[in-house]
Each structure stands twice: as structure tokens, then as C-alpha cells.
Amino acid sequence: MAWISRRCWRLADKAFDADWLREELDERGAMAVIPPRSNRKIPYDFDTDIYKWRHLIENYTAGIYH
């Protein structure tokens, strides 16, 4: 899998889109994969492919628990 790098990803949904969290993750060397909230004046870019995997895994685990 050539697209996987050694950089650590932190995946979250829009509720966790906060500047302080993004800065903290950046200081730790992690890439924030968080879609921007709709009220952001300047939206951040995020890796949509990785976020789709987060969504699929979340839906799969929700099916296991219910």
C-alpha cells in the first residue's frame, strides 16, 4: 500500500473541527482528517479518501453493536 505513509492520522467528524485541536495535532506530527464545519470562513483541506474509510468503519461497527 504505497499511499500509507509513516505519518499518523487522526480521524474525526465535524464536531471536532477546532483550531486548538488542529494545532495540537500538527505539533505532534499527526495529520488531522476532519471535515471543516460549514461556518468556517476559510475551510481546511482534508483527505476525502481516508475520511470515507472512517465512515465505512464507523457504519460497520455500528452494525455489530445493534
C-alpha positions as CSV (number, residue, x, y, z in Angstrom):
1,M,0.0,0.0,0.0
2,A,2.0,2.9,-1.3
3,W,-0.5,5.5,-0.2
4,I,0.1,4.8,3.5
5,S,2.9,6.8,5.0
6,R,4.5,6.8,8.4
7,R,2.7,9.9,9.4
8,C,-0.1,9.4,11.9
9,W,-3.7,10.3,11.1
10,R,-6.3,11.4,13.5
11,L,-9.8,10.9,12.1
12,A,-12.8,12.7,13.5
13,D,-16.1,14.2,12.4
14,K,-17.1,17.8,12.1
15,A,-17.9,18.2,15.8
16,F,-14.1,18.1,16.4
17,D,-13.2,20.8,14.0
18,A,-11.5,23.2,16.3
19,D,-8.4,25.3,15.7
20,W,-6.8,24.4,19.0
21,L,-7.2,20.7,18.2
22,R,-5.7,21.0,14.7
23,E,-2.7,23.0,16.1
24,E,-2.1,20.3,18.8
25,L,-2.2,17.5,16.2
26,D,0.1,19.4,14.0
27,E,2.6,19.9,16.8
28,R,2.6,16.2,17.5
29,G,3.1,15.4,13.8
30,A,-0.3,13.9,13.2
31,M,-2.4,14.8,10.2
32,A,-6.0,15.9,11.1
33,V,-8.5,14.2,8.8
34,I,-11.5,16.3,9.9
35,P,-14.0,17.8,7.5
36,P,-14.5,21.5,8.1
37,R,-17.7,22.8,9.7
38,S,-20.0,24.7,7.3
39,N,-19.5,28.0,9.2
40,R,-15.7,28.2,8.7
41,K,-14.6,31.3,6.8
42,I,-11.6,29.5,5.4
43,P,-12.2,25.8,5.2
44,Y,-9.3,23.4,5.7
45,D,-8.5,20.7,3.2
46,F,-8.8,17.1,4.3
47,D,-8.2,13.7,2.7
48,T,-11.6,12.6,1.5
49,D,-10.5,9.1,0.7
50,I,-9.3,8.5,4.2
51,Y,-12.4,10.0,5.6
52,K,-14.6,7.7,3.5
53,W,-12.8,4.7,5.2
54,R,-13.5,6.2,8.6
55,H,-17.2,6.4,7.7
56,L,-17.3,2.8,6.4
57,I,-15.6,1.5,9.6
58,E,-18.0,3.5,11.8
59,N,-21.0,2.1,10.0
60,Y,-19.7,-1.4,10.2
61,T,-19.0,-1.2,13.9
62,A,-22.5,0.3,14.5
63,G,-24.0,-2.7,12.8
64,I,-22.1,-5.1,15.1
65,Y,-23.4,-3.4,18.2
66,H,-27.0,-3.2,17.2
